[in-house]
Amino acid sequence: MAEKQKHRNGMPAYQRIQSTIRKRIESGQLRTGDPVASERDLAKIHQVSLMTARHALATLEQEGIVERRRGIGTSHFGIPYLVRKNYP
């Protein structure tokens, strides 16, 4: 069962979380500076471990999509994501 939950729709759990956040950005639901759900909230929403949620956000941070600040939270970073999406 755990394996099935990890790869729903043929996609690893951390990628599903990233996909959800990217879709919120693309649809305009999440704008530059808007807070992203906390690691704990993402883990609960997606029914994954806290480590999986952390991995998803860490990767998005490395890509310049979100900015994480200890004690403050994670927010959508803005421009770099839009530039990378439109210009390879």
DABELLIN-V719153 format. One record per pair of residues at least 24 apart in sequence whose ideal C-beta (glycine too) atoms are under 10 Angstrom apart, sorted by the first residue. I is the first residue (numbers start at 0). J is the second residue. D is the distance in whole Angstrom. If there is no record, write none. Layout:
# DABELLIN-V719153
I&J&D + I&J&D
This chain:
# DABELLIN-V719153
4&45&9 + 4&46&7 + 4&47&8 + 5&47&8 + 5&48&10 + 5&51&8 + 7&45&9 + 7&46&10 + 11&47&10 + 11&51&8 + 11&54&9 + 11&55&9 + 12&42&10 + 12&45&6 + 12&46&8 + 12&47&4 + 12&48&8 + 12&51&5 + 12&52&9 + 12&54&9 + 12&55&8 + 13&41&10 + 13&45&9 + 13&47&8 + 13&48&10 + 13&50&9 + 13&51&5 + 13&52&8 + 13&53&9 + 13&54&5 + 13&55&4 + 13&56&9 + 13&57&9 + 13&58&7 + 13&59&10 + 14&54&10 + 14&55&8 + 14&58&9 + 15&45&6 + 15&47&8 + 15&51&9 + 15&55&8 + 16&41&6 + 16&42&9 + 16&44&8 + 16&45&5 + 16&47&7 + 16&51&7 + 16&52&6 + 16&54&9 + 16&55&4 + 16&56&8 + 16&58&9 + 16&59&9 + 17&54&9 + 17&55&5 + 17&56&9 + 17&58&7 + 17&59&6 + 17&62&9 + 17&64&8 + 17&65&10 + 18&55&9 + 19&44&8 + 19&45&8 + 19&55&9 + 20&55&8 + 20&56&8 + 20&59&6 + 20&64&7 + 20&65&7 + 20&73&9 + 20&75&8 + 20&80&10 + 21&59&8 + 21&62&10 + 21&64&7 + 21&80&8 + 21&84&9 + 23&75&8 + 24&59&10 + 24&64&7 + 24&65&9 + 24&75&6 + 24&76&10 + 24&77&9 + 24&80&6 + 24&81&8 + 24&84&9 + 25&80&9 + 25&81&9 + 25&84&8 + 28&75&10 + 29&64&10 + 29&65&9 + 29&74&9 + 29&75&5 + 30&74&10 + 30&75&7 + 30&77&8 + 31&66&10 + 31&74&8 + 31&75&6 + 31&76&7 + 31&77&3 + 31&78&7 + 31&80&9 + 31&81&9 + 32&66&9 + 32&74&6 + 32&75&7 + 32&76&9 + 32&77&7 + 33&74&6 + 33&75&5 + 33&77&10 + 34&65&10 + 34&71&9 + 34&72&6 + 34&73&7 + 34&74&5 + 34&75&8 + 35&59&8 + 35&64&9 + 35&65&6 + 35&66&9 + 35&67&9 + 35&72&7 + 35&73&4 + 35&74&6 + 35&75&6 + 35&76&10 + 36&72&9 + 36&73&8 + 37&72&6 + 37&73&7 + 38&67&9 + 38&72&9 + 38&73&8 + 41&73&9
